[in-house]
């Protein structure tokens, strides 16, 4: 449920949303998200809601479980490569928090914990 996300996951969704909006505005010239970028945002939100790590979720680049399908993963990489450096100027708090989250060591896989 969108309203019931833990604070860390809510912030991560705000971060990816800001990156997608920045990318879409500069590449597609849309004031609002174009259908392709809106679909990518919805997909990211869905994957975030289903992440087996929950509140302990590492940043996707550090995650041992890649839950994005290959084409979507490439889309997100393209968006992040473009928007990441620009986030420090546009959304400095989100950018710094994302960098801090990225430096944390990922917790053990939830699948391995369940097998114990």
Secondary structure, 3 states (H helix, E strand, C coil): CHHHCCHHHHHHHHHHHHHHHHHHHHHHCCCCCCHHHHHHHHHHHHHHHCCCCHHHCCCHHHCCCCCCCHHHHHHHHHHHHHHHHHHHHHCHHHHHHHHHHHHCCCCCCHHHHHHC
